[in-house]
Amino acid sequence: MKTSEIKELTTAEIQERLATEKEQLVRMKLNHSISPLDNPLQIREARKTIARLETELRQRELNN
C-alpha cells in the first residue's frame, strides 16, 4: 500500500487496516516458521505497510 493511498483513508479506516495488517503479519510469521513461505519478502512488505500506517496515524495525531 502506497503512502498516497493511505493519506486518502479516514482515521478509522487506517486503524482498521492496521489491525488487519498486524494479524496477517503474525500469521505469516507463524506459517513461515512451520514451513517456508513461497515469497518471504511478503513479511518485509507487511512490516513496511504497518510502519506507514502507524506513521500516518501519528502525523494526524500531531496535526490535531
DSSP file (Angstrom, degrees, kcal/mol; ACC not computed):
  #  RESIDUE AA STRUCTURE BP1 BP2  ACC     N-H-->O    O-->H-N    N-H-->O    O-->H-N    TCO  KAPPA ALPHA  PHI   PSI    X-CA   Y-CA   Z-CA
    1    1 A M              0   0    0      0, 0.0     2,-0.1     0, 0.0    51,-0.1   0.000 360.0 360.0 360.0 130.3    0.0    0.0    0.0
    2    2 A K     >  -     0   0    0      1,-0.1     4,-1.8    50,-0.0     3,-0.3  -0.430 360.0-117.4 -85.1 158.4    1.4    3.3   -1.0
    3    3 A T  H  > S+     0   0    0      1,-0.2     4,-2.2     2,-0.2     5,-0.2   0.873 114.9  56.5 -61.3 -39.0    1.6    6.4    1.1
    4    4 A S  H  > S+     0   0    0      1,-0.2     4,-0.8     2,-0.2    -1,-0.2   0.867 107.1  49.2 -63.1 -35.7   -0.7    8.3   -1.2
    5    5 A E  H  > S+     0   0    0     -3,-0.3     4,-0.6     1,-0.2     3,-0.4   0.875 109.9  51.8 -69.2 -37.2   -3.4    5.6   -0.8
    6    6 A I  H >< S+     0   0    0     -4,-1.8     3,-1.2     1,-0.2    -2,-0.2   0.892 103.4  57.5 -67.3 -40.0   -3.0    5.8    3.0
    7    7 A K  H 3< S+     0   0    0     -4,-2.2    -1,-0.2     1,-0.3    -2,-0.2   0.758 101.4  57.8 -63.8 -24.6   -3.5    9.6    3.1
    8    8 A E  H 3< S+     0   0    0     -4,-0.8    -1,-0.3    -3,-0.4    -2,-0.2   0.698  91.4  90.0 -78.0 -19.6   -6.8    9.2    1.3
    9    9 A L  S << S-     0   0    0     -3,-1.2     2,-0.1    -4,-0.6    -3,-0.0  -0.380  80.5-115.2 -78.2 155.0   -8.2    6.9    4.1
   10   10 A T     >  -     0   0    0      1,-0.1     4,-2.3    -2,-0.1     5,-0.2  -0.407  31.6-105.6 -80.1 166.7  -10.0    8.1    7.2
   11   11 A T  H  > S+     0   0    0      1,-0.2     4,-2.3     2,-0.2     5,-0.2   0.896 121.4  51.3 -61.0 -41.3   -8.5    7.6   10.6
   12   12 A A  H  > S+     0   0    0      1,-0.2     4,-2.2     2,-0.2    -1,-0.2   0.903 109.7  49.8 -63.5 -40.9  -11.0    4.9   11.4
   13   13 A E  H  > S+     0   0    0      1,-0.2     4,-2.7     2,-0.2    -1,-0.2   0.888 109.7  51.4 -65.6 -37.9  -10.2    3.1    8.2
   14   14 A I  H  X S+     0   0    0     -4,-2.3     4,-2.6     2,-0.2    -2,-0.2   0.923 110.1  48.7 -64.5 -43.1   -6.4    3.3    8.9
   15   15 A Q  H  X S+     0   0    0     -4,-2.3     4,-2.0     2,-0.2    -2,-0.2   0.898 113.1  47.7 -63.6 -40.0   -6.9    1.9   12.4
   16   16 A E  H  X S+     0   0    0     -4,-2.2     4,-2.0     2,-0.2    -2,-0.2   0.923 113.1  47.5 -65.7 -44.4   -9.0   -1.0   11.0
   17   17 A R  H  X S+     0   0    0     -4,-2.7     4,-2.7     1,-0.2    -2,-0.2   0.872 109.2  55.2 -64.1 -37.8   -6.4   -1.7    8.2
   18   18 A L  H  X S+     0   0    0     -4,-2.6     4,-2.3     2,-0.2    -1,-0.2   0.914 107.5  48.5 -62.2 -44.8   -3.6   -1.6   10.8
   19   19 A A  H  X S+     0   0    0     -4,-2.0     4,-2.0     1,-0.2    -1,-0.2   0.911 112.8  48.7 -61.8 -42.5   -5.3   -4.2   12.9
   20   20 A T  H  X S+     0   0    0     -4,-2.0     4,-2.3     1,-0.2    -2,-0.2   0.919 111.1  49.5 -63.8 -44.9   -5.8   -6.4    9.8
   21   21 A E  H  X S+     0   0    0     -4,-2.7     4,-2.2     1,-0.2    -1,-0.2   0.890 109.8  51.2 -63.6 -40.1   -2.2   -6.0    8.7
   22   22 A K  H  X S+     0   0    0     -4,-2.3     4,-2.1     2,-0.2    -1,-0.2   0.901 109.9  50.4 -64.6 -39.9   -0.8   -6.9   12.1
   23   23 A E  H  X S+     0   0    0     -4,-2.0     4,-2.2     1,-0.2    -2,-0.2   0.930 111.0  48.3 -61.4 -45.7   -3.0  -10.0   12.2
   24   24 A Q  H  X S+     0   0    0     -4,-2.3     4,-2.7     1,-0.2    -2,-0.2   0.877 108.8  54.3 -63.9 -37.5   -1.7  -11.1    8.8
   25   25 A L  H  X S+     0   0    0     -4,-2.2     4,-2.5     2,-0.2    -1,-0.2   0.918 108.2  48.7 -63.1 -43.5    1.9  -10.4    9.8
   26   26 A V  H  X S+     0   0    0     -4,-2.1     4,-2.3     1,-0.2    -1,-0.2   0.919 112.8  48.3 -62.2 -43.2    1.6  -12.7   12.8
   27   27 A R  H  X S+     0   0    0     -4,-2.2     4,-2.9     1,-0.2     5,-0.2   0.914 111.4  49.7 -63.5 -42.7    0.0  -15.4   10.6
   28   28 A M  H  X S+     0   0    0     -4,-2.7     4,-2.5     2,-0.2    -2,-0.2   0.916 110.9  49.3 -63.6 -42.2    2.7  -15.1    8.0
   29   29 A K  H  X S+     0   0    0     -4,-2.5     4,-1.8     2,-0.2    -1,-0.2   0.917 113.1  47.2 -62.8 -42.5    5.5  -15.4   10.6
   30   30 A L  H  X S+     0   0    0     -4,-2.3     4,-1.5     1,-0.2    -2,-0.2   0.936 113.9  46.5 -64.7 -46.8    3.9  -18.4   12.2
   31   31 A N  H  X S+     0   0    0     -4,-2.9     4,-2.8     1,-0.2    -1,-0.2   0.873 111.2  53.1 -63.1 -36.8    3.4  -20.1    8.8
   32   32 A H  H  < S+     0   0    0     -4,-2.5    -1,-0.2    -5,-0.2    -2,-0.2   0.837 106.6  52.1 -69.5 -32.2    6.9  -19.3    7.8
   33   33 A S  H  < S+     0   0    0     -4,-1.8    -1,-0.2    -5,-0.2    -2,-0.2   0.827 114.8  42.6 -72.9 -29.5    8.4  -20.8   10.9
   34   34 A I  H  < S-     0   0    0     -4,-1.5    -2,-0.2     1,-0.3    -3,-0.1   0.951 138.1  -5.7 -79.1 -54.2    6.4  -24.1   10.2
   35   35 A S  S  < S-     0   0    0     -4,-2.8    -1,-0.3    -5,-0.2    -2,-0.1  -0.991  88.9 -97.4-142.8 135.3    7.1  -24.3    6.5
   36   36 A P        -     0   0    0      0, 0.0    -4,-0.1     0, 0.0    -3,-0.1  -0.154  38.4-118.7 -56.7 139.9    8.9  -21.6    4.4
   37   37 A L        -     0   0    0      1,-0.1     4,-0.0    -9,-0.1    -9,-0.0  -0.370  17.4-121.1 -71.4 155.9    6.7  -19.2    2.5
   38   38 A D  S    S+     0   0    0      1,-0.3    -1,-0.1    -2,-0.1     0, 0.0   0.896 109.5  23.3 -63.1 -39.6    6.9  -19.1   -1.3
   39   39 A N    >   -     0   0    0      1,-0.1     3,-1.9     2,-0.0    -1,-0.3  -0.814  66.7-177.9-130.5  91.5    7.9  -15.4   -1.0
   40   40 A P  T >> S+     0   0    0      0, 0.0     3,-1.2     0, 0.0     4,-0.7   0.646  76.4  78.3 -66.5 -12.6    9.4  -14.5    2.4
   41   41 A L  H 3> S+     0   0    0      1,-0.2     4,-2.2     2,-0.2     5,-0.2   0.650  75.6  77.3 -69.6 -12.6    9.7  -10.9    1.3
   42   42 A Q  H <> S+     0   0    0     -3,-1.9     4,-2.3     1,-0.2    -1,-0.2   0.857  88.9  56.4 -61.7 -34.6    6.0  -10.6    2.0
   43   43 A I  H <> S+     0   0    0     -3,-1.2     4,-2.1    -4,-0.2    -1,-0.2   0.924 107.3  47.7 -63.1 -44.5    6.9  -10.4    5.7
   44   44 A R  H  X S+     0   0    0     -4,-0.7     4,-2.1     1,-0.2    -2,-0.2   0.914 111.8  49.6 -62.7 -43.6    9.1   -7.4    5.0
   45   45 A E  H  X S+     0   0    0     -4,-2.2     4,-2.4     1,-0.2    -1,-0.2   0.877 109.0  52.6 -64.9 -37.5    6.4   -5.7    2.9
   46   46 A A  H  X S+     0   0    0     -4,-2.3     4,-2.3     2,-0.2    -1,-0.2   0.913 109.0  49.8 -64.8 -41.8    3.9   -6.3    5.7
   47   47 A R  H  X S+     0   0    0     -4,-2.1     4,-2.2     1,-0.2    -2,-0.2   0.902 111.3  49.3 -62.3 -40.6    6.2   -4.7    8.3
   48   48 A K  H  X S+     0   0    0     -4,-2.1     4,-2.3     2,-0.2    -2,-0.2   0.895 109.9  50.8 -66.5 -39.8    6.7   -1.7    6.0
   49   49 A T  H  X S+     0   0    0     -4,-2.4     4,-2.4     2,-0.2    -2,-0.2   0.912 109.8  50.3 -63.9 -42.0    3.0   -1.3    5.4
   50   50 A I  H  X S+     0   0    0     -4,-2.3     4,-2.6     1,-0.2     5,-0.2   0.917 110.3  50.3 -61.0 -43.5    2.3   -1.4    9.2
   51   51 A A  H  X S+     0   0    0     -4,-2.2     4,-2.3     1,-0.2    -2,-0.2   0.895 109.7  50.6 -62.9 -40.4    5.0    1.3    9.7
   52   52 A R  H  X S+     0   0    0     -4,-2.3     4,-2.2     2,-0.2    -1,-0.2   0.916 111.6  47.8 -63.7 -42.8    3.4    3.5    7.0
   53   53 A L  H  X S+     0   0    0     -4,-2.4     4,-2.2     1,-0.2    -2,-0.2   0.927 113.1  47.3 -64.3 -44.9    0.0    3.2    8.6
   54   54 A E  H  X S+     0   0    0     -4,-2.6     4,-2.3     1,-0.2    -1,-0.2   0.874 110.6  53.1 -65.2 -36.6    1.4    4.0   12.1
   55   55 A T  H  X S+     0   0    0     -4,-2.3     4,-2.4    -5,-0.2    -1,-0.2   0.921 108.9  48.5 -64.0 -44.3    3.3    6.9   10.8
   56   56 A E  H  X S+     0   0    0     -4,-2.2     4,-2.2     2,-0.2    -2,-0.2   0.903 110.8  51.0 -64.2 -40.7    0.2    8.4    9.1
   57   57 A L  H  X S+     0   0    0     -4,-2.2     4,-2.1     1,-0.2    -1,-0.2   0.919 111.2  48.6 -61.5 -42.7   -1.8    8.0   12.4
   58   58 A R  H  X S+     0   0    0     -4,-2.3     4,-2.3     2,-0.2    -2,-0.2   0.890 109.6  52.1 -65.4 -40.1    1.0    9.7   14.3
   59   59 A Q  H  X S+     0   0    0     -4,-2.4     4,-2.0     1,-0.2    -1,-0.2   0.911 110.5  47.8 -62.0 -42.6    1.1   12.6   11.9
   60   60 A R  H  X S+     0   0    0     -4,-2.2     4,-1.2     1,-0.2    -1,-0.2   0.884 110.4  52.6 -65.8 -37.7   -2.7   13.1   12.2
   61   61 A E  H  < S+     0   0    0     -4,-2.1     3,-0.3     1,-0.2    -2,-0.2   0.910 111.6  45.7 -64.1 -42.5   -2.4   13.0   15.9
   62   62 A L  H  < S+     0   0    0     -4,-2.3    -1,-0.2     1,-0.2    -2,-0.2   0.835 109.8  54.2 -71.3 -32.9    0.3   15.7   16.0
   63   63 A N  H  <        0   0    0     -4,-2.0    -1,-0.2     1,-0.2    -2,-0.2   0.735 360.0 360.0 -74.3 -22.1   -1.6   17.9   13.5
   64   64 A N     <        0   0    0     -4,-1.2    -1,-0.2    -3,-0.3    -2,-0.2   0.442 360.0 360.0 -94.2 360.0   -4.7   18.0   15.6
